[in-house]
Amino acid sequence: MYKIKVNLETLSDIKNFVNIADSIPEEVCLIDNSGHKVSAKSLLGCMYSTEFDETYVISESESILNKFNEFVY
């Protein structure tokens, strides 16, 4: 499992993030430290994640280490 801290501030960030997540065949999720978890492939889920204190993207796919560089916090 790979985990990266990310920052999604604008609607444009969220749309770009979802497009990248959609290109990954494996499950990609956003989580916080309180146990909340949403699909990173869901526009509404990603919008909800802006309420998280700290947001992390997780996946079994190693490709997240490179694909989400612009959102690394």
ABEGO torsion letter per residue (X at the ends): XBBBBBBBABAAAAAAAAAAAAABABBBBBBBAAGBBBBAABAAAAAAAAABABBBBBBABAAAAAAAAAABX
